[in-house]
């Protein structure tokens, strides 16, 4: 199949958040620190040649002691909640996976914080 692609969060659309680089271990030029509010999101434009199921991998850090859940929607539909558990500190990154069905051509993948704590820091979205 096609090669996996990393969509750096700092290159995606951010609503209620900022691109930062003050914690080690990110890839690319930084990561997205969403505001600590429900509704903050990062949305990546993902283009694939053929429709079908893909594995989405989110690289994240959560330096708190509680999960930071986010709703993941593809093309605005069918939210799937991913929990994003603690990663020991903000310099420690982990990955979370989900499967999603993408359409041929352009898609949007949006990760939206579902609690007032906001989401984790997000490094990238990988699609394979
Ligand atoms: C700290 C940390 C940020 C993080 C924030 C949070 O301020 O430095 O990178 O985003 O906590 O709680 O979300």
Backbone and ligand atoms as CSV (ligand in chain L), in Angstrom:
chain,resi,resn,atom,element,x,y,z
A,1,UNK,N,N,0.830,-1.210,0.000
A,1,UNK,CA,C,0.000,0.000,0.000
A,1,UNK,C,C,0.855,1.247,0.000
A,2,UNK,N,N,0.205,2.403,0.007
A,2,UNK,CA,C,0.935,3.673,-0.003
A,2,UNK,C,C,1.752,3.847,1.274
A,3,UNK,N,N,2.795,4.639,1.185
A,3,UNK,CA,C,3.662,4.891,2.347
A,3,UNK,C,C,2.900,5.650,3.423
A,4,UNK,N,N,3.201,5.369,4.692
A,4,UNK,CA,C,2.599,6.152,5.782
A,4,UNK,C,C,3.002,7.622,5.669
A,5,UNK,N,N,2.118,8.502,6.087
A,5,UNK,CA,C,2.404,9.945,6.042
A,5,UNK,C,C,2.200,10.539,7.421
A,6,UNK,N,N,3.175,11.334,7.854
A,6,UNK,CA,C,3.035,12.106,9.092
A,6,UNK,C,C,2.474,13.483,8.760
A,7,UNK,N,N,1.410,13.852,9.436
A,7,UNK,CA,C,0.875,15.211,9.355
A,7,UNK,C,C,1.263,15.894,10.656
A,8,UNK,N,N,2.230,16.774,10.587
A,8,UNK,CA,C,2.688,17.455,11.799
A,8,UNK,C,C,1.567,18.356,12.319
A,9,UNK,N,N,1.283,18.242,13.601
A,9,UNK,CA,C,0.171,19.015,14.166
A,9,UNK,C,C,0.375,20.515,13.972
A,10,UNK,N,N,1.635,20.949,14.033
A,10,UNK,CA,C,1.909,22.385,13.887
A,10,UNK,C,C,1.602,22.896,12.487
A,11,UNK,N,N,1.436,21.987,11.529
A,11,UNK,CA,C,1.071,22.379,10.164
A,11,UNK,C,C,-0.423,22.256,9.906
A,12,UNK,N,N,-1.158,21.772,10.887
A,12,UNK,CA,C,-2.608,21.607,10.745
A,12,UNK,C,C,-3.314,22.879,11.235
A,13,UNK,N,N,-4.637,22.889,11.125
A,13,UNK,CA,C,-5.417,24.028,11.595
A,13,UNK,C,C,-5.664,23.873,13.091
A,14,UNK,N,N,-5.386,24.930,13.840
A,14,UNK,CA,C,-5.551,24.893,15.295
A,14,UNK,C,C,-6.621,25.894,15.691
A,15,UNK,N,N,-7.589,25.434,16.467
A,15,UNK,CA,C,-8.580,26.333,17.050
A,15,UNK,C,C,-8.440,26.259,18.559
A,16,UNK,N,N,-8.216,27.367,19.185
A,16,UNK,CA,C,-8.015,27.443,20.638
A,16,UNK,C,C,-6.779,26.646,21.053
A,17,UNK,N,N,-5.646,27.128,20.637
A,17,UNK,CA,C,-4.397,26.478,21.009
A,17,UNK,C,C,-3.244,27.207,20.360
A,18,UNK,N,N,-2.038,26.714,20.618
A,18,UNK,CA,C,-0.838,27.363,20.102
A,18,UNK,C,C,0.192,26.311,19.732
A,19,UNK,N,N,1.035,26.656,18.767
A,19,UNK,CA,C,2.181,25.821,18.445
A,19,UNK,C,C,3.302,26.207,19.401
A,20,UNK,N,N,3.859,25.214,20.064
A,20,UNK,CA,C,4.930,25.463,21.034
A,20,UNK,C,C,6.056,24.464,20.794
A,21,UNK,N,N,7.200,24.732,21.445
A,21,UNK,CA,C,8.360,23.843,21.303
A,21,UNK,C,C,9.147,23.793,22.613
A,22,UNK,N,N,8.461,24.021,23.708
A,22,UNK,CA,C,9.128,24.145,25.009
A,22,UNK,C,C,9.198,22.833,25.789
A,23,UNK,N,N,8.871,21.733,25.154
A,23,UNK,CA,C,9.068,20.420,25.775
A,23,UNK,C,C,9.805,19.553,24.770
A,24,UNK,N,N,10.792,18.805,25.242
A,24,UNK,CA,C,11.649,18.018,24.355
A,24,UNK,C,C,10.920,16.824,23.761
A,25,UNK,N,N,11.475,16.345,22.661
A,25,UNK,CA,C,11.069,15.055,22.131
A,25,UNK,C,C,10.070,15.106,21.008
A,26,UNK,N,N,9.622,16.296,20.639
A,26,UNK,CA,C,8.677,16.391,19.518
A,26,UNK,C,C,9.411,16.149,18.209
A,27,UNK,N,N,8.632,15.826,17.175
A,27,UNK,CA,C,9.169,15.760,15.816
A,27,UNK,C,C,8.707,17.008,15.069
A,28,UNK,N,N,9.322,17.276,13.932
A,28,UNK,CA,C,8.998,18.491,13.192
A,28,UNK,C,C,9.508,19.709,13.925
A,29,UNK,N,N,8.745,20.782,13.883
A,29,UNK,CA,C,9.214,22.045,14.465
A,29,UNK,C,C,8.526,22.382,15.781
A,30,UNK,N,N,7.637,21.531,16.251
A,30,UNK,CA,C,6.971,21.805,17.515
A,30,UNK,C,C,5.788,20.886,17.673
A,31,UNK,N,N,4.909,21.293,18.543
A,31,UNK,CA,C,3.699,20.516,18.823
A,31,UNK,C,C,2.567,21.496,19.076
A,32,UNK,N,N,1.358,20.988,19.102
A,32,UNK,CA,C,0.200,21.836,19.407
A,32,UNK,C,C,-0.190,21.648,20.868
A,33,UNK,N,N,-0.211,22.751,21.571
A,33,UNK,CA,C,-0.730,22.811,22.941
A,33,UNK,C,C,-2.106,23.452,22.856
A,34,UNK,N,N,-3.132,22.605,22.878
A,34,UNK,CA,C,-4.490,23.127,22.874
A,34,UNK,C,C,-4.812,23.796,24.198
A,35,UNK,N,N,-5.660,24.786,24.139
A,35,UNK,CA,C,-6.102,25.436,25.371
A,35,UNK,C,C,-6.805,24.421,26.267
A,36,UNK,N,N,-6.832,24.731,27.542
A,36,UNK,CA,C,-7.453,23.818,28.515
A,36,UNK,C,C,-8.955,24.096,28.573
A,37,UNK,N,N,-9.603,23.773,27.477
A,37,UNK,CA,C,-11.052,23.949,27.345
A,37,UNK,C,C,-11.606,22.820,26.479
A,38,UNK,N,N,-12.844,22.445,26.723
A,38,UNK,CA,C,-13.536,21.555,25.802
A,38,UNK,C,C,-13.770,22.306,24.493
A,39,UNK,N,N,-13.573,21.639,23.388
A,39,UNK,CA,C,-13.821,22.244,22.091
A,39,UNK,C,C,-12.568,22.687,21.356
A,40,UNK,N,N,-11.463,22.806,22.062
A,40,UNK,CA,C,-10.202,23.128,21.374
A,40,UNK,C,C,-9.879,21.986,20.414
A,41,UNK,N,N,-9.413,22.342,19.217
A,41,UNK,CA,C,-9.145,21.256,18.267
A,41,UNK,C,C,-7.936,21.511,17.381
A,42,UNK,N,N,-7.444,20.426,16.826
A,42,UNK,CA,C,-6.465,20.460,15.743
A,42,UNK,C,C,-7.060,19.634,14.612
A,43,UNK,N,N,-7.046,20.196,13.416
A,43,UNK,CA,C,-7.653,19.530,12.262
A,43,UNK,C,C,-6.645,19.459,11.127
A,44,UNK,N,N,-6.408,18.244,10.686
A,44,UNK,CA,C,-5.443,18.021,9.616
A,44,UNK,C,C,-6.162,17.643,8.328
A,45,UNK,N,N,-5.684,18.175,7.235
A,45,UNK,CA,C,-6.182,17.814,5.911
A,45,UNK,C,C,-5.383,16.605,5.440
A,46,UNK,N,N,-6.089,15.511,5.206
A,46,UNK,CA,C,-5.455,14.233,4.880
A,46,UNK,C,C,-5.947,13.801,3.507
A,47,UNK,N,N,-5.033,13.634,2.591
A,47,UNK,CA,C,-5.410,13.219,1.237
A,47,UNK,C,C,-4.911,11.804,0.975
A,48,UNK,N,N,-5.824,10.965,0.519
A,48,UNK,CA,C,-5.440,9.599,0.146
A,48,UNK,C,C,-5.978,9.310,-1.255
A,49,UNK,N,N,-5.271,8.462,-1.963
A,49,UNK,CA,C,-5.670,8.181,-3.345
A,49,UNK,C,C,-6.935,7.335,-3.393
A,50,UNK,N,N,-6.997,6.351,-2.513
A,50,UNK,CA,C,-8.114,5.399,-2.568
A,50,UNK,C,C,-8.891,5.423,-1.267
A,51,UNK,N,N,-10.197,5.301,-1.363
A,51,UNK,CA,C,-11.037,5.203,-0.172
A,51,UNK,C,C,-10.739,3.908,0.573
A,52,UNK,N,N,-10.988,3.930,1.878
A,52,UNK,CA,C,-10.857,2.699,2.652
A,52,UNK,C,C,-10.422,2.943,4.064
A,53,UNK,N,N,-10.252,1.840,4.782
A,53,UNK,CA,C,-9.914,1.937,6.190
A,53,UNK,C,C,-8.421,2.221,6.351
A,54,UNK,N,N,-8.121,3.115,7.275
A,54,UNK,CA,C,-6.734,3.454,7.586
A,54,UNK,C,C,-6.536,3.387,9.090
A,55,UNK,N,N,-5.283,3.207,9.473
A,55,UNK,CA,C,-4.901,3.345,10.876
A,55,UNK,C,C,-4.385,4.760,11.087
A,56,UNK,N,N,-4.990,5.447,12.042
A,56,UNK,CA,C,-4.545,6.794,12.419
A,56,UNK,C,C,-3.781,6.660,13.729
A,57,UNK,N,N,-2.583,7.210,13.755
A,57,UNK,CA,C,-1.756,7.181,14.965
A,57,UNK,C,C,-1.509,8.615,15.400
A,58,UNK,N,N,-1.824,8.904,16.637
A,58,UNK,CA,C,-1.609,10.248,17.179
A,58,UNK,C,C,-0.464,10.161,18.182
A,59,UNK,N,N,0.570,10.966,17.971
A,59,UNK,CA,C,1.662,11.039,18.950
A,59,UNK,C,C,1.377,12.203,19.882
A,60,UNK,N,N,1.445,11.945,21.177
A,60,UNK,CA,C,0.979,12.932,22.147
A,60,UNK,C,C,1.807,12.874,23.421
A,61,UNK,N,N,1.695,13.917,24.221
A,61,UNK,CA,C,2.245,13.931,25.584
A,61,UNK,C,C,1.158,14.444,26.519
A,62,UNK,N,N,1.105,13.821,27.678
A,62,UNK,CA,C,0.154,14.243,28.708
A,62,UNK,C,C,0.863,14.156,30.056
A,63,UNK,N,N,1.400,15.268,30.498
A,63,UNK,CA,C,2.189,15.296,31.729
A,63,UNK,C,C,1.374,15.442,32.993
A,64,UNK,N,N,0.113,15.139,32.917
A,64,UNK,CA,C,-0.744,15.187,34.102
A,64,UNK,C,C,-1.014,13.757,34.580
A,65,UNK,N,N,-1.836,13.648,35.594
A,65,UNK,CA,C,-2.162,12.318,36.128
A,65,UNK,C,C,-3.535,11.826,35.678
A,66,UNK,N,N,-4.181,12.567,34.787
A,66,UNK,CA,C,-5.509,12.170,34.297
A,66,UNK,C,C,-5.497,12.082,32.779
A,67,UNK,N,N,-6.320,11.200,32.240
A,67,UNK,CA,C,-6.479,11.124,30.795
A,67,UNK,C,C,-6.990,12.460,30.258
A,68,UNK,N,N,-6.648,12.729,29.001
A,68,UNK,CA,C,-7.078,13.949,28.304
A,68,UNK,C,C,-7.824,13.538,27.037
A,69,UNK,N,N,-9.071,13.104,27.160
A,69,UNK,CA,C,-9.761,12.557,25.990
A,69,UNK,C,C,-10.014,13.576,24.878
A,70,UNK,N,N,-10.021,13.050,23.671
A,70,UNK,CA,C,-10.385,13.862,22.506
A,70,UNK,C,C,-11.314,13.038,21.621
A,71,UNK,N,N,-12.252,13.743,20.993
A,71,UNK,CA,C,-13.124,13.137,19.998
A,71,UNK,C,C,-12.441,13.283,18.639
A,72,UNK,N,N,-12.344,12.189,17.926
A,72,UNK,CA,C,-11.750,12.216,16.590
A,72,UNK,C,C,-12.871,12.065,15.577
A,73,UNK,N,N,-12.976,13.036,14.688
A,73,UNK,CA,C,-13.974,12.949,13.625
A,73,UNK,C,C,-13.266,12.982,12.276
A,74,UNK,N,N,-13.777,12.205,11.353
A,74,UNK,CA,C,-13.296,12.228,9.977
A,74,UNK,C,C,-14.398,12.824,9.130
A,75,UNK,N,N,-14.085,13.898,8.452
A,75,UNK,CA,C,-15.056,14.595,7.601
A,75,UNK,C,C,-16.315,14.965,8.389
A,76,UNK,N,N,-16.099,15.298,9.654
A,76,UNK,CA,C,-17.172,15.827,10.485
A,76,UNK,C,C,-18.127,14.808,11.061
A,77,UNK,N,N,-17.872,13.542,10.827
A,77,UNK,CA,C,-18.851,12.514,11.215
A,77,UNK,C,C,-18.290,11.527,12.218
A,78,UNK,N,N,-19.215,10.820,12.878
A,78,UNK,CA,C,-18.901,9.609,13.654
A,78,UNK,C,C,-17.739,9.788,14.613
A,79,UNK,N,N,-17.879,10.650,15.622
A,79,UNK,CA,C,-16.772,10.834,16.552
A,79,UNK,C,C,-16.410,9.551,17.304
A,80,UNK,N,N,-15.130,9.335,17.404
A,80,UNK,CA,C,-14.580,8.233,18.203
A,80,UNK,C,C,-13.751,8.893,19.295
A,81,UNK,N,N,-13.985,8.503,20.540
A,81,UNK,CA,C,-13.233,9.119,21.633
A,81,UNK,C,C,-11.975,8.311,21.924
A,82,UNK,N,N,-10.867,9.018,21.977
A,82,UNK,CA,C,-9.569,8.421,22.314
A,82,UNK,C,C,-9.149,9.012,23.647
A,83,UNK,N,N,-8.610,8.169,24.550
A,83,UNK,CA,C,-8.461,8.655,25.940
A,83,UNK,C,C,-7.193,9.457,26.217
A,84,UNK,N,N,-6.083,9.180,25.559
A,84,UNK,CA,C,-4.803,9.868,25.781
A,84,UNK,C,C,-4.414,9.892,27.258
A,85,UNK,N,N,-3.959,8.751,27.754
A,85,UNK,CA,C,-3.588,8.625,29.165
A,85,UNK,C,C,-2.311,9.387,29.514
A,86,UNK,N,N,-2.027,9.508,30.815
A,86,UNK,CA,C,-0.806,10.184,31.247
A,86,UNK,C,C,0.453,9.540,30.653
A,87,UNK,N,N,1.466,10.371,30.368
A,87,UNK,CA,C,2.751,9.884,29.834
A,87,UNK,C,C,3.916,10.216,30.770
A,88,UNK,N,N,3.684,10.408,32.013
A,88,UNK,CA,C,4.734,10.659,33.032
A,88,UNK,C,C,5.148,12.130,33.113
A,89,UNK,N,N,5.413,12.765,31.989
A,89,UNK,CA,C,5.727,14.204,32.000
A,89,UNK,C,C,5.535,14.733,30.584
A,90,UNK,N,N,5.720,16.037,30.426
A,90,UNK,CA,C,5.429,16.655,29.128
A,90,UNK,C,C,6.519,16.405,28.098
A,91,UNK,N,N,7.653,15.834,28.511
A,91,UNK,CA,C,8.725,15.488,27.562
A,91,UNK,C,C,8.641,14.036,27.130
A,92,UNK,N,N,7.668,13.323,27.621
A,92,UNK,CA,C,7.513,11.905,27.302
A,92,UNK,C,C,6.317,11.745,26.378
A,93,UNK,N,N,6.567,11.151,25.215
A,93,UNK,CA,C,5.566,11.055,24.153
A,93,UNK,C,C,5.137,9.612,23.970
A,94,UNK,N,N,3.912,9.420,23.624
A,94,UNK,CA,C,3.354,8.093,23.395
A,94,UNK,C,C,2.466,8.169,22.162
A,95,UNK,N,N,2.009,7.014,21.702
A,95,UNK,CA,C,1.114,7.005,20.546
A,95,UNK,C,C,-0.193,6.316,20.909
A,96,UNK,N,N,-1.241,6.769,20.271
A,96,UNK,CA,C,-2.566,6.154,20.396
A,96,UNK,C,C,-3.074,5.923,18.977
A,97,UNK,N,N,-3.730,4.807,18.775
A,97,UNK,CA,C,-4.193,4.443,17.431
A,97,UNK,C,C,-5.697,4.285,17.381
A,98,UNK,N,N,-6.232,4.549,16.212
A,98,UNK,CA,C,-7.615,4.202,15.932
A,98,UNK,C,C,-7.716,3.884,14.453
A,99,UNK,N,N,-8.785,3.230,14.085
A,99,UNK,CA,C,-9.008,3.006,12.661
A,99,UNK,C,C,-10.155,3.894,12.215
A,100,UNK,N,N,-10.077,4.326,10.966
A,100,UNK,CA,C,-11.103,5.216,10.415
A,100,UNK,C,C,-11.217,4.950,8.927
A,101,UNK,N,N,-12.381,5.236,8.403
A,101,UNK,CA,C,-12.594,5.097,6.965
A,101,UNK,C,C,-12.419,6.455,6.304
A,102,UNK,N,N,-11.519,6.521,5.352
A,102,UNK,CA,C,-11.271,7.763,4.623
A,102,UNK,C,C,-11.860,7.672,3.224
A,103,UNK,N,N,-12.217,8.833,2.714
A,103,UNK,CA,C,-12.707,8.924,1.339
A,103,UNK,C,C,-11.523,9.133,0.397
A,104,UNK,N,N,-11.717,8.781,-0.857
A,104,UNK,CA,C,-10.697,9.084,-1.858
A,104,UNK,C,C,-10.584,10.598,-1.997
A,105,UNK,N,N,-9.366,11.084,-2.030
A,105,UNK,CA,C,-9.158,12.522,-2.146
A,105,UNK,C,C,-8.997,13.165,-0.781
A,106,UNK,N,N,-9.553,14.376,-0.634
A,106,UNK,CA,C,-9.336,15.172,0.578
A,106,UNK,C,C,-10.258,14.741,1.707
A,107,UNK,N,N,-9.689,14.688,2.901
A,107,UNK,CA,C,-10.443,14.394,4.126
A,107,UNK,C,C,-10.000,15.385,5.201
A,108,UNK,N,N,-10.854,15.578,6.196
A,108,UNK,CA,C,-10.423,16.294,7.388
A,108,UNK,C,C,-10.459,15.327,8.565
A,109,UNK,N,N,-9.414,15.359,9.350
A,109,UNK,CA,C,-9.365,14.592,10.599
A,109,UNK,C,C,-9.217,15.613,11.715
A,110,UNK,N,N,-10.233,15.685,12.545
A,110,UNK,CA,C,-10.251,16.692,13.615
A,110,UNK,C,C,-10.198,16.004,14.980
A,111,UNK,N,N,-9.311,16.479,15.830
A,111,UNK,CA,C,-9.183,15.987,17.204
A,111,UNK,C,C,-9.648,17.108,18.123
A,112,UNK,N,N,-10.728,16.871,18.843
A,112,UNK,CA,C,-11.348,17.907,19.662
A,112,UNK,C,C,-11.349,17.492,21.129
A,113,UNK,N,N,-10.831,18.354,21.983
A,113,UNK,CA,C,-10.843,18.077,23.420
A,113,UNK,C,C,-12.285,18.007,23.906
A,114,UNK,N,N,-12.557,17.008,24.736
A,114,UNK,CA,C,-13.940,16.832,25.198
A,114,UNK,C,C,-14.144,17.250,26.646
A,115,UNK,N,N,-13.085,17.623,27.349
A,115,UNK,CA,C,-13.253,18.050,28.741
A,115,UNK,C,C,-12.604,19.416,28.948
A,116,UNK,N,N,-12.947,20.013,30.076
A,116,UNK,CA,C,-12.423,21.348,30.403
A,116,UNK,C,C,-10.911,21.355,30.631
A,117,UNK,N,N,-10.305,20.189,30.796
A,117,UNK,CA,C,-8.841,20.132,30.912
A,117,UNK,C,C,-8.152,20.290,29.564
A,118,UNK,N,N,-8.911,20.190,28.478
A,118,UNK,CA,C,-8.311,20.212,27.152
A,118,UNK,C,C,-7.701,18.868,26.801
A,119,UNK,N,N,-7.077,18.817,25.625
A,119,UNK,CA,C,-6.446,17.586,25.157
A,119,UNK,C,C,-4.990,17.521,25.587
A,120,UNK,N,N,-4.307,16.474,25.138
A,120,UNK,CA,C,-2.865,16.378,25.356
A,120,UNK,C,C,-2.133,17.330,24.408
A,121,UNK,N,N,-0.834,17.481,24.581
A,121,UNK,CA,C,-0.028,18.109,23.540
A,121,UNK,C,C,0.064,17.114,22.381
A,122,UNK,N,N,-0.106,17.608,21.164
A,122,UNK,CA,C,-0.164,16.730,19.992
A,122,UNK,C,C,1.023,17.009,19.079
A,123,UNK,N,N,1.769,15.946,18.771
A,123,UNK,CA,C,2.970,16.070,17.935
A,123,UNK,C,C,2.652,15.857,16.466
A,124,UNK,N,N,2.004,14.743,16.179
A,124,UNK,CA,C,1.627,14.498,14.783
A,124,UNK,C,C,0.474,13.521,14.704
A,125,UNK,N,N,-0.097,13.480,13.522
A,125,UNK,CA,C,-1.078,12.462,13.129
A,125,UNK,C,C,-0.423,11.675,11.997
A,126,UNK,N,N,-0.319,10.374,12.173
A,126,UNK,CA,C,0.216,9.529,11.110
A,126,UNK,C,C,-0.926,8.722,10.494
A,127,UNK,N,N,-0.909,8.617,9.185
A,127,UNK,CA,C,-1.939,7.850,8.474
A,127,UNK,C,C,-1.248,6.750,7.681
A,128,UNK,N,N,-1.703,5.531,7.906
A,128,UNK,CA,C,-1.153,4.407,7.150
A,128,UNK,C,C,-2.254,3.405,6.815
L,1,LIG,C1,C,1.686,22.701,31.057
L,1,LIG,C2,C,2.590,22.288,29.904
L,1,LIG,C3,C,1.882,22.482,28.569
L,1,LIG,C4,C,0.559,21.747,28.599
L,1,LIG,C5,C,-0.284,22.253,29.760
L,1,LIG,C6,C,-1.622,21.560,29.872
L,1,LIG,O1,O,1.491,24.082,31.033
L,1,LIG,O2,O,3.781,23.056,29.931
L,1,LIG,O3,O,2.699,22.033,27.499
L,1,LIG,O4,O,-0.119,21.909,27.400
L,1,LIG,O5,O,0.417,22.060,30.975
L,1,LIG,O6,O,-2.042,21.265,30.987
L,1,LIG,O7,O,-2.285,21.329,28.865
